[in-house]
Structure formats: structure tokens, C-alpha cells
Amino acid sequence: MTRYVVITPARDEAEHLEETIRSVVAQTVQPAQWIIVNDGSCDGTGEIIDRFALQYPWITARHRPNRGYREPGGGVVKTFYDGYGQICAEDWDLLVKLDADLSFDPDYFERCILEFKRDPKLGIGGGAIYHEKDGELELEKTPTFHVRGATKMYRRACWEALGGLVQAPGWDTIDELKANMLGWSTRSFLDLRVSHSRFTGAAQGPWRDCIKNGRANYVTGYHPLFMIAKCIRRIAKKPYLVGAVGLMWGFISGYWGSLPRVPDQQLIEYTRAQQMRRILLLDSIWK
């Protein structure tokens, strides 16, 4: 049986964390170890983690001091690596980054493992994010190659080839782009539904979230022409116009602020080449 390790960064997630824990506890194939990192929460997150860690020996509680603010992107990766340093199960095959506000069926991880067994070239995968809207679950649409940072699963060989995650906004796209560049495939499993208790970026609000995403696109090395096309398409999505302006503002501010880009020129060139192929309607990972 394939062994997997889960790491969950959690900051002020007392409202949803218990539901996520119960989803993992109910799994038909449970993790070799689950490290839940309390990232300086001010609510009852830490107490919930400790309570379940006492009940289940494969749950490890980790507590970080409160930095005083939420740090999207880079802060999540730092918290993840704090948990990564606590891994005791050395013979793991899959590494999972799981958010603290998700719920899923009891056979979720069993079916994810089967996807990796079926495709030896699958480097990064995970369930598809769904949100409840008007009483029904609605898919959060993403490019085919993209796996939301909330549900990522890394094959060990792919994880080691990546050489680690970038501690900056855009980390959850940079890893997939590099994996594809190195010959791995990456994809979400659309038939495996993961219910997200709140919309992606909801903690910051839509305006700040769009600016953050624009900066993440800059850090990743997006081609300016691709970014313009992305913003034009964004105009027709809620919040109308505001989202497109926020994206472009965040992207341009990367130039003005001289933000450091991903330190891999080959990866930037690969990303831009794939984006230009998409613009020219040629075969590309952007589908």
C-alpha cells in the first residue's frame, strides 16, 4: 500500500478544522503521518489540533508563534516547511499539502493513490475544488495542468526533482510548471470532489486577492502579452472589471517594486513559450 504523509498549515481555522480532521480520520487509507501546524492562531485552532493529536498517534501537533498578521503565499510555504521538518515516517511515497477548511469522501485518498499508480509520469495531482452555490457544488475552474494549493499531492521522485517550493506568491503554479518542464505531468482529478468551505482568496477579499494573484503571475515570470489576454478575459467575471484591474495592478507593481522573480531563467522561458503557444492556439499545457 502506498504510504502518504499530510501537512496542513492552519491559521485561525477553528470554524472548519474539525470537519477536515474528521474527513481524514474517516479515510479508508489513512496517512502514515499527519502534521497539523498551528500558524499562530488567535482562536481555538491550537486546542482542536492538540485534542485530536491525543486521540490519534499518527497526528502530530506543531505550534508556531503568532507573527501578528496573515502572510499569503510565502507564509503558507514557511508554515508547510515547519511541518515538513517534523516528518518521522521516512518511507513515504506521496507528500500532501492539505488546507484546513476542506471536506471529502472517505475513499478520497485511496482513489488519489490509484491515480498515481495508473500514471507513472504523474508528478503532482489532487482532487478538484468545489464550492457550494445555490445548494449545489460548483467546480472552481483552473487550467488543466493546475492543482489547487489546497489539495496538492507530490510523488516523492517529483518532489525531490523540484528541489523545494518557492516561498512567495505563485508557489503553487511554479512547482507545476517546473514539474512539466522536467517531464512530469500534473493535473486535478475532476471526479474527486473536495468541498472548500470558503472561496479561494476569501480571507483577503476579492480586490486584495486579485492584486496578490497579479504579483504571483509576475513572480512566476508570465509573458506580458499572456497577462493582457488574461486580464481581458477576467473583465467578464465577478467582480466585473475590478478583478481585471486588480490583476494588472498587481502584475505591473511587480516591475515598479522590482520584486524578485523565480530564480530560474530556464523555467521562465519555458513558461512564456507555453503561454505564447496558447495565444497562438498551438498545443500547450494551458488548456
N, C-alpha and C positions, 0 to 999 in steps of 0.2 A: 504494500500500500504506500502510495506517495505521501511523504511527510511534508507538512507545511507549517510555517511559523507566521503569526499575525502580529503586526504592530499597529496600535491605534493611538494617535495623538488626540488628546481631549482637553478642551478649554471651555469651561462653563457649559457643559453638556448634560447637566443633571436632569433636564427635562426629557432627553431622548436616550441617554446612555443605557439605562436599564433595559430598554426594549432591544437595543443592539446586542447587549450581553446575552439576553435570553435567546436571541436568534442564533448566536454562535453556540451556546450551551446545547441547543436542541439539534445540532448538526449530526447527520448520520456518520460523517467522518470528522472527528474533532481535531483541532490543531495540536501539534506536538508541544507548542508553547504559544501563549497569547500575552503579549506585553502591552499593557494599557498605561500610557504616560499622561499623568495629570499635569498639564502645562500651566501651573499657577492659577488654577480656577478659584473664583471667589464664591461659588455656590457649593452645592453638595456633591460635586463630581468626585472629589477625592474619597469621600466616605463611601460612595457607591462602589468605587473600584476596590477599596480595602475589604468591603463586606463580601464581595464575590471572590476575591483572591483567597479569603479564608475558607470558602466553600469548595473551590476547585484548585487543586495543586498545579494545574497547567496554566493558571492565570497568574501573571506577575505584575504587581503594582509598582509603579515608578512615579515619584513626585518631583516636580521642578518648582523652583521659586517663582513668584509672580513678577514678571518684568514690568507690569503696570499697563500693558496695552496688548491688543491682538496684532500679530505680525503675519499677515497673509504671505503665502509663498515661501519665503526664506525661513520664517519662523516655524512653519509646519515641518519643513525638512530638518531643521535643527532638532525639533522635538522627536521626529522619527528616528534620527540617528542616536538620540539619547536612549531610545528603546532598543535600537539595533545593538548597542553595546551591552545589553542585558541578555542577549540570546545565549541560552545554555544548550539547546538541542542542536548540536553541530552537524548532524547528518540530515539536514532539511533539504528538500528538493525544490520547494516553492516558497517565495517570500511575499507576504501580503501586506499592503498598506490599506488599512480599513478605517473609514471615518466612524465617528461615534454617534451618528444620528441616522443609522440605516436599519432596515429590517429586510429579511429574505426568508425563503422557504428552507425547511430542514435539510434538503438534499442539495443546497446551493453549492457548497464546496466540493461535494462528491462529483457533481456534474462539471464544475470548473476543472477539476483534476482530469476528468475524462477528455476534455477538450485538449489539454496539454499532451495527454497520451496519444491522441489521434494525430496530432500535428507536431512532429519533432522539431520543426523550424519555428514554432510559436514561442516567441520570447517574452511577450507581455500580453496579458489578457485580463478579462474581468467581466462581471455582469454589467448590463445596461441600466442606467439610472432612469427611474420613472418617478413622476410626481403626481399626486392626486389632484385632479381638476374636474370640478362638477361631478364628483362622485366616482370618477373613473381614473385609472392610471394612464398617464400620458408620457411617452418616451421623450427624454431630453436628447435631441438630435445632435450628433457630432460627426466629424469626418470618419470614414470607415476605419482608418488606422488608429484612431484615438480611443484610449481607455481613460475614463474619468479618474482623477487622482484619488477619489473616494474609495475606489474598488480595485486598485491595481494589484496584479499578481505577476511576479517575475520568476521565470525559470532560472535556476541557480547559474547555469552557464552563461545566460544572457546578462544577468545581474553582474557577474564578475567581469564580463567583457565591457560593460558600460563604464566601469571604474568609478561608480558612485553617482549621486544626484547633485545637480547644481542647486545651491542654496539661494535661490532667487525666484521671483515670479516667472512662470513659464517652465518650471522644472518638469511638470507632468506632460509637456509636449516635447521638450528637449530629449528626454530619455527615449521616447518612442522614435523620434527622428533618427537618433543615433543608432538605435537598435535596427531600424530598417536599413540604414546606411551600411551596417555591418553584416547584413544578410538575414536578419531575423524578420519574422512577421509579427505584427501587433494588431489586435482587434478586440472589440467588445462582443460579448456573446448576447445577441439581441433577444434570444429566447429565455435568458436567465434574468428575471426582473429583480432589481434591487430598489426598494422603496426608500426615497430620500425624504426625510421629514421636513426639509425646507429647500427652497430653490437654491441652486449654486450661486454663491455670492450674496445671499440674502442678509448675512450678518453685517455687511458693509453698506448695503443699499445699492440700487442699480447704477447710480452715477459713479460712485467710487469704484464699484466693481468693473465697470466699463473702462475707466481710466487705468485700473490695475491690469486688465487684460491687454490694453493697448501697450503698456510698458512691458508686459511679459512678451508680447509679439516683437517689440524692439530688442529685448534681451536675447530672444531666440534667433534673431537675425532675419526676420521676414523681409521679403523684397518689397520696396515701396509701392510698386505697381500692384502687387497682390494685396497689399494693405488698403490701397484706394478702392480696389474692387470689393474687398471685404466690407469696407465702410458703406459703400453704395448699397450693397445687399442688406446691410444692417438697418438702413433707414426705414424699411417696411416692417420691422419687428419692434415689439414693445420693449422699452419705452421708445416710441417713434421719434426719429431724428436725434433725440437726446443720446441714445445708445451709440449711434454712429459718431456723433461729435465727441463723446467721451472716449471712444476707441482711438480716434485720430489724435485727440489731445494727448492721450497717454503715450501714443507712439511717437509723436513729434517731441514731447517733453523729454523723451529718452535722448534725443540728439542735443537738445538745449542743455540738459543736465549732464551730458557726457557720461551717461550710465554705462557701466562695463557690460559688454556683451559676452555671450558664452565663449570661453577661451578656446575655440576650436574652429579655425577658419575653414577647414575641410567640411565640417558639419554645416556651417553657414552656407557654403557654396552648394552643398547637396540640397539643403532646404530651399534655397532660392531657385535652383534648377527644377526641383519638383513643382514649385509654385508657378514658374513660368510655363511648364508643361501643362499645368491645369488651365492657365489662362488661354493657352493655345489649343485647348481641347484635345491634348495628347494624353496618353496613358500616364497616370501619376498616382502616388499614394493618396493624394487629396481627391476623394470621391464622395 
